[in-house]
Amino acid sequence: MKITDQLIKGKANLEVYSETLIELGQADRNIMAVTSDSRGSGKLTPFADKLPEQLVEVGIAEQNLVGVAAGLAAAGKKVFATSPSCFLATRSLEQIKNDVAYSNYPVNLVGISAGVSYGALGSTHHSLHDVAVLRAINNIVVVVPADNFEAREAVKAAAASDKPFFLKFGKKNMPHLHTADEKFEIGKASIIVEGTDVAFIACGETVAPAFEAAQKLNEQGISARVISMHTIKPLDTETILKAARECKTVITVEEHSVNGGLGEACASTILEAGISVPFKRVGLPDEETVAGSQAEIFNHYGISGEGLARTARTCINKIQT
């Protein structure tokens, strides 16, 4: 994508998830959705209407959700278990670890309304820990799509895989960041914009503000690279190290705690490779998260076009002084 391109707003990634799942389910009757009272919030009502025999509702019982999904997968079904990410990655963590990952059943765990999507509902409903927790569990792929293209391709990849997946979706309508001829590959990051002064490595709904920051920096003569690290596990270490070698500073951006997520994964990758480059994590700090809408929370923590541009300028100024 050219830095001068204007982003066109698309749908919420959750809507794309539902549409893709309907297409897959109509072609393959072994595709099933299991929800924990999340049919509406997970945008799965159309799926239930079209394919009622392929949806199981377990109610507000996330541990049962994962257990039932694992049982269906053991019987040969391709299962998408859908629940708010804040609950899925905590209440049912033992079931994810033992019944899915360690048992190697191809269950696709779908964390909806992730990050701070629930906004003013507060910290109990914020999902700022899921990537950190699931990165530590062997045998599960972790994907955080940035836009409708990545969401669609991630769902298709999960359905085709024989490994456990975790897919993380927010609620916001997302701009289109990719062109129609691009390819999507699990474990291979997408380069949204090329640049040499600063590299933004972002995931999910933070990729769009990173692109906006790159536009602002470009107007000021600063060349910014924007990388969508849609797959957190397995991590595209090659793209991370290339950015660290070619750019003057690296900034990671995530709708997640700065502890244990994308930022720390990138930092350890760069440090272990022996590369010395100024590095900054942008995300939610280890504190009681402020209340407000997703946009208000993003702005407060500098996860905006202006906020990220300001962070980049600060990092570059430190190098020059």
ZIBELTA-V591966 format. One record per backbone hydrogen bond with DSSP energy under -1.0 kcal/mol. NH is the residue of the N-H (numbers start at 0). CO is the residue of the C=O. Records with the same first field share a line. If there is no record, write none. Layout:
NH: CO + CO
This chain:
4: 1
9: 173
15: 11
16: 12
17: 13
18: 14
19: 15
20: 16
21: 17
22: 18
23: 19
24: 20
25: 21
26: 22
27: 23
30: 27
31: 77
32: 53
33: 79
34: 55
35: 81
41: 37
42: 39
43: 38
47: 43
48: 44
49: 45
50: 46
53: 50
54: 51
55: 32
57: 34
60: 58
64: 60
65: 61
66: 62
67: 63
68: 64
69: 65
70: 66
71: 67
72: 68
73: 69
74: 70
75: 72
76: 71
77: 29
79: 31
80: 107
81: 33
82: 109
84: 111
86: 83
87: 83
88: 84
89: 86
90: 86
92: 89
95: 91
96: 92
97: 93
98: 94
99: 94
100: 95
101: 96
104: 99
106: 104
107: 78
108: 164
109: 80
110: 166
111: 82
113: 168
116: 113
118: 115
120: 117
121: 118
124: 121
126: 114
132: 128
133: 129
134: 130
136: 133
140: 163
141: 232
142: 165
143: 229
150: 146
151: 147
152: 148
153: 149
154: 150
155: 151
156: 152
157: 153
158: 154
159: 155
164: 106
165: 140
166: 108
167: 142
168: 110
173: 10
175: 7
181: 178
187: 184
189: 227
191: 225
192: 225
196: 222
197: 222
198: 248
199: 224
200: 250
201: 226
203: 143
205: 202
206: 203
209: 205
210: 206
211: 207
212: 208
213: 209
214: 210
215: 211
216: 212
217: 213
218: 214
219: 216
220: 217
221: 216
224: 197
225: 192
226: 199
227: 189
228: 201
229: 227
231: 141
232: 141
236: 234
239: 235
240: 236
241: 237
242: 238
243: 239
244: 240
245: 241
246: 242
249: 277
250: 198
251: 279
252: 200
253: 281
255: 253
256: 127
257: 283
264: 260
265: 261
266: 262
267: 263
268: 264
269: 265
270: 266
271: 267
272: 268
273: 270
274: 269
279: 249
281: 251
283: 255
286: 284
296: 292
297: 293
298: 294
299: 295
300: 296
301: 298
302: 297
303: 301
307: 303
308: 304
309: 305
310: 306
311: 307
312: 308
313: 309
314: 310
315: 311
316: 312
317: 313
318: 314
319: 315
320: 316
